[in-house]
């Protein structure tokens, strides 16, 4: 059965282990390592860091809301909810 990942711009392929992309590209159940951030918003960057989203941390997508936003993620032993637009500024590498 082929998995589908919905996005506001249409359907796209699921990222495979070893591929790089944005946190927003992942499907439920996938895990990735944070590589970097790419945004000019210092307040957003600070908020992400305060939530524990730092380079090298492993993040798992736990739940995606019915309309695709927000997304529940698990990292460092706890879960939090994050907006998809904020997830687009987080570069990742898929590990599972």
C-alpha positions as CSV (number, residue, x, y, z in Angstrom):
1,X,0.0,0.0,0.0
2,X,1.5,3.3,-1.0
3,X,1.6,6.0,1.7
4,X,0.4,9.5,0.9
5,X,1.5,12.7,2.5
6,X,-0.9,15.6,2.1
7,X,0.4,19.1,1.8
8,X,-1.1,22.4,0.8
9,X,0.6,22.3,-2.6
10,X,-0.6,18.8,-3.4
11,X,0.8,15.3,-2.9
12,X,4.4,14.5,-2.5
13,X,6.6,11.5,-1.9
14,X,7.4,10.3,1.6
15,X,11.0,11.0,2.6
16,X,13.0,7.8,3.0
17,X,15.7,7.0,5.6
18,X,18.8,9.0,4.9
19,X,17.1,11.7,2.9
20,X,17.1,15.3,4.0
21,X,14.3,17.8,4.0
22,X,12.2,19.9,6.4
23,X,10.5,18.6,9.6
24,X,7.2,19.5,7.9
25,X,7.9,16.8,5.2
26,X,7.6,13.9,7.6
27,X,4.7,11.6,8.0
28,X,3.3,10.1,11.3
29,X,5.7,7.6,12.8
30,X,8.8,8.9,11.0
31,X,11.9,9.9,13.0
32,X,14.6,12.4,12.1
33,X,17.6,14.2,13.4
34,X,17.6,18.1,13.4
35,X,20.4,19.4,11.2
36,X,19.8,23.2,11.3
37,X,17.4,26.0,11.3
38,X,16.8,28.4,8.4
39,X,14.8,31.5,9.3
40,X,15.5,35.1,10.1
41,X,12.9,35.3,12.9
42,X,15.0,35.5,16.1
43,X,11.9,35.1,18.3
44,X,10.9,31.9,16.5
45,X,14.4,30.5,16.7
46,X,14.5,31.2,20.4
47,X,11.1,29.6,21.0
48,X,12.2,26.4,19.1
49,X,15.4,26.3,21.1
50,X,13.4,26.8,24.4
51,X,11.2,23.9,23.4
52,X,14.3,21.7,23.2
53,X,14.5,21.6,19.4
54,X,18.2,21.8,18.9
55,X,20.8,20.5,16.4
56,X,21.3,16.8,16.8
57,X,18.0,16.0,18.6
58,X,15.9,13.2,17.4
59,X,12.2,14.0,16.7
60,X,9.4,11.6,16.0
61,X,6.1,12.7,14.4
62,X,3.4,11.3,16.7
63,X,0.1,12.8,15.5
64,X,-1.1,15.1,12.7
65,X,-4.3,17.0,13.1
66,X,-7.1,16.2,10.6
67,X,-6.5,19.3,8.6
68,X,-2.7,18.8,8.8
69,X,-2.0,21.5,11.4
70,X,-0.8,21.4,14.2
71,X,1.5,18.4,14.5
72,X,2.3,16.5,17.8
73,X,6.0,15.6,18.0
74,X,8.1,13.7,20.5
75,X,11.6,14.6,21.5
76,X,13.8,14.3,24.6
77,X,11.1,12.1,26.3
78,X,8.2,14.5,26.0
79,X,5.6,15.5,23.5
80,X,4.7,19.0,22.2
81,X,2.5,20.5,19.5
82,X,4.0,22.7,16.8
83,X,2.6,24.5,13.8
84,X,3.5,23.2,10.3
85,X,4.7,26.7,9.2
86,X,7.3,26.6,12.1
87,X,8.3,23.1,11.1
88,X,9.2,24.3,7.6
89,X,12.2,26.2,9.1
90,X,13.8,23.1,10.6
91,X,16.1,21.1,8.4
92,X,16.2,17.3,9.2
93,X,17.7,14.0,8.1
94,X,15.4,11.0,8.3
95,X,16.6,8.2,10.5
96,X,13.5,5.9,10.4
